[in-house]
Amino acid sequence: MRYLIFILFPLFGFSQDHLASLQKSLSISRHLEKDLQELCDQIGGRVTGSKANEKSVKWAFEKFKEAKVKTWKQEFEMPVMWMEGASKFRVSGEIEFRPLAVAKYQTPPGNYIADLVDVGSGSPEEVEIVKNKLYQNFALVETEMCLDIDGLFNEYVHAATVEALLRKYKVKGIVFMSSRPQKLLYRFIPSKVVENDLPQFIMAREDAKRCLRSIRAGKNLKFMTTVRADIGGEFMSHNVLAEIKGSSKVDEVIVVGAHLDSWALGTGANDNGCNVVMLINIARQMQELGLKPKRTIRFALWNGEEQGYFGSWAYTKEYQSELDNHKMAMSVDIGSGEIIGFFTNGRDDLKQAMEIILSPLNQDKSLTMIDVPIIGTDNFDFMLEGIPNLVAAHRPASYGINYHASSDTYDKVDFTSLTKNTQLIASLLWLYANDETDNIDLHRQSRSEIQSIFDKHDTEFSMRMFNVWVPWINGDRGRK
């Protein structure tokens, strides 16, 4: 890691007053609060393909139009539809009760009943002990508590590893203990994503522990569920795009994105409504101030992110002929905690450029440039296309425990930090778009250069975990 201390330098050929005016105009969070309340409280959770998601597309489009920013929708195809309905769950046998649980994405709808088998944490050694009990039964997997972003990544890795192992034993399904306390439920994707054929569930931590105590006391339990879900094949969704045209280098594009979709257990406040309203507010204030960056700044509100970043992937395919002129793509997608730096995604040249480009800012703090590739949000397909890409790194705040959960609601957003983050992202965009040196003239990487980043950072497992390794290797996704 390298640390960047901001000090004040002469600005690069444009007025310092413009930057100061932009920061001042973004110092008040009233637009952020009002817009986010509309998005979260009035529209709610926004699963791609749902009526709420369609409302959010219309809402975001109108917000940009009201700001008098050039705005359009990009239509793209989603591969499958899946939205859970009112599923039912029951534990029976020597004890009986109705646990709180949810199905993971793409769990096939239907009626299921089988024995519940304790596999501990799902390690090979623990599974070996009960292997003769697993065939066509449900494996109950114990998890560690997740309270921060590191815990989230560990949970994804753990779930993917256990899923791969248990598939070999032909289990009927997997029941994962919730990693959150107080019966908090959440949802995320299985490792096969849209091709998932294995029923998988998250059971409330307290209910799963009750089951484990009973099984370990020698009692036999069955898990019964009726999974209800609206399912279907391909359907069309939309990204919302807006831009402020460049004044002199109009064909050179800086993309900044946040995803509009969310899961429906909560209302998608920290993931990722807070950063949606951030981008709308930056565009609004730049337009109100009449600011004209040298390069074009394009704001992207992506859809289909939660199922595999399908909206941003569609963008890289539709705008393939323009990608050579995309100077940078940034994703802001880790909640409303204070931004403490940026992931530069395996590109040392970008890390060095950021240190120079951000130097005009007068800050009393340091930002960390973290040069490791992030796989799991909308920077990914830009990375696959060799475009310099950033992901904002935040303090954890309340992000981890509320991630994809029923508790991801408006009241969890830190508006003080969100306001500061808005000023920082706007300043970065302005500086990047107006840089007159060769600092951002970073080359678009070749396929072999991209692969070398993956090799250096050993990303194959993570990419397989999100079901994107094979499409990359096959040439179906990313630069040819």
KOLBA-947222 format. One record per residue (C-alpha): residue number from 1; y negated, z negated, x. Coordinates in steps of 0.02 Angstrom, whole numbers. Example, Ala and Ser with C-alpha at 12.3 -4.5 7.8 and 13.67 -1.06 7.14 Angstrom:
% KOLBA-947222
R   nr      c2      c3      c1
R    1     225    -390     615
R    2      53    -357     684
***
This chain:
% KOLBA-947222
R   nr      c2      c3      c1
R    1       0       0       0
R    2    -176      33      56
R    3    -328     -59      -7
R    4    -493      22     -49
R    5    -652     -81     -46
R    6    -791       6    -141
R    7    -960      16     -55
R    8   -1114     116    -100
R    9   -1135     286     -17
R   10   -1251     429     -60
R   11   -1176     525    -205
R   12   -1106     697    -171
R   13   -1241     818    -224
R   14   -1275     751    -398
R   15   -1383     616    -471
R   16   -1329     437    -453
R   17   -1426     407    -613
R   18   -1296     507    -712
R   19   -1156     393    -654
R   20   -1260     237    -687
R   21   -1305     299    -861
R   22   -1124     335    -902
R   23   -1067     163    -844
R   24   -1206      78    -942
R   25   -1166     173   -1102
R   26    -984     120   -1089
R   27   -1024     -64   -1060
R   28   -1018    -103   -1247
R   29    -846    -102   -1329
R   30    -897     -83   -1512
R   31    -828      95   -1522
R   32    -667      41   -1440
R   33    -640    -101   -1563
R   34    -685      -1   -1717
R   35    -581     151   -1669
R   36    -430      48   -1619
R   37    -435     -51   -1780
R   38    -432     112   -1877
R   39    -289     182   -1774
R   40    -181      25   -1774
R   41    -221     -66   -1935
R   42    -255      81   -2051
R   43    -132     210   -1982
R   44      -5      95   -1897
R   45     149     136   -1795
R   46     156     322   -1754
R   47     332     387   -1722
R   48     321     572   -1681
R   49     362     668   -1840
R   50     312     528   -1959
R   51     173     540   -2088
R   52      78     406   -1990
R   53      89     512   -1833
R   54      23     664   -1926
R   55    -121     556   -1991
R   56    -159     500   -1813
R   57    -168     681   -1754
R   58    -294     721   -1890
R   59    -389     560   -1853
R   60    -401     594   -1665
R   61    -452     775   -1695
R   62    -593     719   -1810
R   63    -651     586   -1685
R   64    -673     716   -1549
R   65    -756     837   -1671
R   66    -877     702   -1728
R   67    -923     679   -1545
R   68    -964     865   -1539
R   69    -834     895   -1404
R   70    -735    1058   -1403
R   71    -570    1009   -1483
R   72    -407    1093   -1528
R   73    -227    1053   -1572
R   74     -80    1114   -1469
R   75      75    1140   -1572
R   76     242    1113   -1488
R   77     424    1090   -1535
R   78     516     925   -1536
R   79     705     941   -1517
R   80     764     815   -1647
R   81     701     698   -1783
R   82     755     516   -1789
R   83     667     375   -1881
R   84     759     214   -1925
R   85     755     158   -2105
R   86     808     -10   -2178
R   87     966     -40   -2076
R   88    1073    -191   -2115
R   89    1166    -307   -1996
R   90    1295    -443   -2018
R   91    1405    -553   -1907
R   92    1566    -611   -1989
R   93    1728    -698   -1944
R   94    1737    -881   -1900
R   95    1548    -891   -1923
R   96    1444    -782   -2038
R   97    1259    -742   -2036
R   98    1136    -598   -2041
R   99    1060    -572   -1869
R  100     895    -486   -1838
R  101     924    -322   -1750
R  102     864    -142   -1732
R  103     950      18   -1681
R  104     902     109   -1522
R  105     832     284   -1536
R  106     957     417   -1592
R  107    1091     293   -1646
R  108    1191     396   -1772
R  109    1170     334   -1951
R  110    1325     267   -2039
R  111    1431     113   -2072
R  112    1508      22   -1924
R  113    1622    -128   -1910
R  114    1719    -192   -1759
R  115    1752    -346   -1654
R  116    1612    -414   -1547
R  117    1666    -430   -1365
R  118    1572    -537   -1239
R  119    1545    -435   -1079
R  120    1423    -557   -1000
R  121    1284    -459    -915
R  122    1395    -306    -911
R  123    1435    -307    -725
R  124    1593    -214    -670
R  125    1677    -379    -631
R  126    1639    -453    -803
R  127    1690    -294    -893
R  128    1854    -287    -796
R  129    1904    -457    -868
R  130    1891    -397   -1049
R  131    1929    -212   -1027
R  132    2082    -218   -1141
R  133    1974    -281   -1285
R  134    1838    -148   -1275
R  135    1915       8   -1351
R  136    1825      47   -1516
R  137    1743    -124   -1519
R  138    1563    -180   -1494
R  139    1513    -246   -1323
R  140    1385    -387   -1328
R  141    1277    -383   -1172
R  142    1178    -533   -1108
R  143    1005    -497   -1035
R  144     876    -585    -929
R  145     707    -631   -1002
R  146     575    -495    -983
R  147     396    -556    -965
R  148     312    -425    -856
R  149     315    -242    -805
R  150     441    -271    -666
R  151     553    -348    -797
R  152     536    -192    -904
R  153     594     -79    -764
R  154     738    -196    -725
R  155     790    -194    -907
R  156     790      -4    -913
R  157     897       2    -756
R  158    1015    -132    -820
R  159    1036     -49    -990
R  160    1068     123    -915
R  161    1194      53    -791
R  162    1288     -46    -923
R  163    1286     100   -1045
R  164    1364     217    -916
R  165    1499      89    -876
R  166    1545      46   -1055
R  167    1556     228   -1108
R  168    1707     242    -993
R  169    1797     113   -1099
R  170    1761     207   -1261
R  171    1673      63   -1348
R  172    1619      88   -1527
R  173    1444      33   -1480
R  174    1337     -85   -1378
R  175    1236    -234   -1438
R  176    1104    -286   -1311
R  177    1029    -460   -1320
R  178     840    -447   -1340
R  179     751    -488   -1178
R  180     607    -567   -1274
R  181     595    -741   -1351
R  182     561    -799   -1529
R  183     668    -666   -1613
R  184     555    -527   -1550
R  185     628    -353   -1573
R  186     583    -190   -1489
R  187     650     -15   -1464
R  188     673     106   -1321
R  189     776     258   -1281
R  190     959     263   -1225
R  191     998     356   -1065
R  192    1056     513   -1156
R  193     897     512   -1261
R  194     903     652   -1391
R  195    1088     684   -1357
R  196    1141     504   -1385
R  197    1306     486   -1481
R  198    1340     301   -1449
R  199    1276     171   -1573
R  200    1165      48   -1480
R  201    1067    -101   -1544
R  202     946    -237   -1492
R  203     989    -406   -1569
R  204     866    -551   -1576
R  205     890    -659   -1423
R  206     924    -818   -1520
R  207    1051    -731   -1633
R  208    1141    -650   -1486
R  209    1150    -818   -1398
R  210    1225    -894   -1555
R  211    1359    -759   -1552
R  212    1394    -787   -1367
R  213    1411    -975   -1388
R  214    1535    -949   -1529
R  215    1639    -818   -1437
R  216    1643    -927   -1281
R  217    1703   -1071   -1389
R  218    1853    -963   -1436
R  219    1796    -896   -1604
R  220    1824    -716   -1659
R  221    1674    -621   -1726
R  222    1646    -451   -1802
R  223    1484    -351   -1799
R  224    1446    -249   -1954
R  225    1300    -132   -1981
R  226    1239       3   -2095
R  227    1121     112   -1995
R  228     996     206   -2101
R  229     890     338   -2016
R  230     798     496   -2062
R  231     872     627   -1948
R  232     851     813   -1925
R  233     839     954   -1803
R  234     690    1036   -1721
R  235     517    1009   -1793
R  236     339    1043   -1743
R  237     216     914   -1678
R  238      42     921   -1601
R  239     -56     863   -1451
R  240    -242     839   -1475
R  241    -345     917   -1335
R  242    -531     910   -1303
R  243    -640     961   -1157
R  244    -811     958   -1080
R  245    -834    1124    -994
R  246    -881    1129    -812
R  247   -1053    1191    -765
R  248   -1014    1286    -604
R  249    -826    1273    -574
R  250    -774    1297    -753
R  251    -599    1360    -714
R  252    -555    1205    -613
R  253    -481    1073    -729
R  254    -462     884    -720
R  255    -340     821    -854
R  256    -338     642    -913
R  257    -212     590   -1045
R  258    -147     448   -1153
R  259      -9     462   -1281
R  260     -48     454   -1466
R  261     128     419   -1527
R  262     212     249   -1530
R  263     364     163   -1600
R  264     346      90   -1774
R  265     398     -91   -1752
R  266     219    -136   -1707
R  267      61     -33   -1720
R  268      55      40   -1545
R  269     -99     -55   -1486
R  270     -68     -81   -1301
R  271      58      61   -1296
R  272     -46     162   -1303
R  273    -182     156   -1435
R  274    -304      60   -1325
R  275    -307     203   -1199
R  276    -317     335   -1334
R  277    -480     258   -1395
R  278    -537     241   -1214
R  279    -528     429   -1188
R  280    -613     466   -1353
R  281    -754     348   -1305
R  282    -775     425   -1132
R  283    -788     599   -1207
R  284    -909     536   -1340
R  285   -1025     454   -1214
R  286   -1024     600   -1092
R  287   -1072     715   -1235
R  288   -1206     599   -1303
R  289   -1284     586   -1130
R  290   -1277     773   -1108
R  291   -1181     759    -946
R  292   -1117     921    -871
R  293    -983     898    -739
R  294    -959    1038    -614
R  295    -774    1052    -657
R  296    -699    1050    -831
R  297    -637     881    -891
R  298    -497     898   -1018
R  299    -445     751   -1125
R  300    -264     753   -1188
R  301    -190     643   -1322
R  302      -5     677   -1304
R  303     131     668   -1434
R  304     318     646   -1411
R  305     294     535   -1258
R  306     411     397   -1312
R  307     558     516   -1335
R  308     537     600   -1165
R  309     356     658   -1136
R  310     385     816   -1238
R  311     200     846   -1276
R  312     143     845   -1095
R  313     294     951   -1046
R  314     244    1077   -1180
R  315      68    1080   -1107
R  316     129    1126    -933
R  317     232    1267   -1008
R  318      94    1339   -1119
R  319     -40    1326    -985
R  320      72    1382    -843
R  321     -46    1523    -792
R  322    -188    1397    -769
R  323     -95    1263    -671
R  324    -150    1327    -500
R  325    -327    1275    -551
R  326    -278    1103    -614
R  327    -350     992    -479
R  328    -281     829    -546
R  329    -188     757    -695
R  330    -199     572    -737
R  331    -106     463    -861
R  332    -170     297    -927
R  333     -23     211   -1011
R  334       6      30    -958
R  335     -94     -67   -1085
R  336    -265    -150   -1083
R  337    -246    -263    -932
R  338    -373    -237    -794
R  339    -343     -81    -690
R  340    -309    -136    -511
R  341    -270      32    -433
R  342    -179     195    -453
R  343      -6     264    -421
R  344     -28     421    -316
R  345     152     474    -346
R  346     215     513    -174
R  347      63     614    -118
R  348     -19     542      35
R  349    -152     678      29
R  350    -203     618    -145
R  351    -208     438     -86
R  352    -327     485      55
R  353    -433     591     -62
R  354    -449     447    -185
R  355    -513     333     -48
R  356    -655     455     -11
R  357    -694     512    -188
R  358    -709     337    -258
R  359    -817     272    -116
R  360    -984     293    -209
R  361    -939     160    -335
R  362   -1019      -7    -305
R  363    -883    -131    -350
R  364    -851    -309    -298
R  365    -663    -284    -298
R  366    -532    -178    -214
R  367    -416     -50    -290
R  368    -239     -25    -229
R  369    -172     149    -198
R  370      17     141    -227
R  371     102     294    -157
R  372     265     293    -256
R  373     316     414    -395
R  374     308     350    -574
R  375     440     419    -692
R  376     419     371    -873
R  377     252     435    -937
R  378     147     592    -956
R  379     104     620    -773
R  380     286     670    -746
R  381     285     855    -789
R  382     125     880    -690
R  383     216     803    -542
R  384     361     923    -575
R  385     235    1065    -567
R  386     166    1008    -400
R  387      -5     956    -468
R  388     -89     803    -391
R  389     -63     665    -520
R  390    -115     486    -547
R  391     -58     342    -656
R  392    -173     194    -681
R  393     -97      29    -622
R  394    -145    -124    -727
R  395    -128    -311    -720
R  396      20    -354    -832
R  397     -83    -456    -957
R  398      22    -460   -1117
R  399      97    -287   -1093
R  400     275    -330   -1040
R  401     324    -452   -1176
R  402     248    -344   -1314
R  403     313    -178   -1248
R  404     382     -69   -1390
R  405     393    -228   -1493
R  406     342    -283   -1667
R  407     208    -387   -1581
R  408     116    -237   -1504
R  409     -33    -258   -1619
R  410    -222    -251   -1614
R  411    -245    -437   -1578
R  412    -152    -421   -1411
R  413    -281    -302   -1336
R  414    -396    -369   -1200
R  415    -560    -284   -1246
R  416    -654    -359   -1100
R  417    -535    -275    -977
R  418    -523    -118   -1084
R  419    -712     -98   -1075
R  420    -709    -115    -885
R  421    -563       5    -876
R  422    -659     132    -979
R  423    -805     123    -857
R  424    -688     143    -708
R  425    -591     291    -779
R  426    -751     377    -833
R  427    -825     351    -659
R  428    -669     419    -576
R  429    -673     574    -687
R  430    -857     603    -653
R  431    -838     584    -464
R  432    -682     690    -458
R  433    -757     828    -565
R  434    -917     834    -462
R  435    -848     818    -286
R  436    -921     955    -176
R  437    -816     920     -22
R  438    -640     984       4
R  439    -568     814     -40
R  440    -492     872    -204
R  441    -443    1044    -143
R  442    -264     982    -132
R  443    -130    1115    -135
R  444      -8    1135    -277
R  445     159    1083    -206
R  446     309    1197    -199
R  447     475    1152    -278
R  448     545    1101    -108
R  449     396     987     -75
R  450     419     905    -245
R  451     604     880    -209
R  452     562     800     -42
R  453     462     667    -134
R  454     611     631    -245
R  455     725     623     -94
R  456     608     509       3
R  457     589     386    -140
R  458     768     401    -203
R  459     718     440    -382
R  460     880     520    -441
R  461     943     365    -532
R  462     775     337    -619
R  463     766     519    -670
R  464     943     514    -737
R  465     898     354    -829
R  466     766     451    -925
R  467     878     605    -941
R  468     762     717    -838
R  469     860     739    -676
R  470     978     875    -738
R  471     839     981    -818
R  472     746     972    -652
R  473     897    1018    -548
R  474     945    1158    -667
R  475     770    1230    -660
R  476     741    1204    -846
R  477     597    1086    -814
R  478     464    1095    -680
R  479     413    1220    -548
R  480     532    1362    -514
***
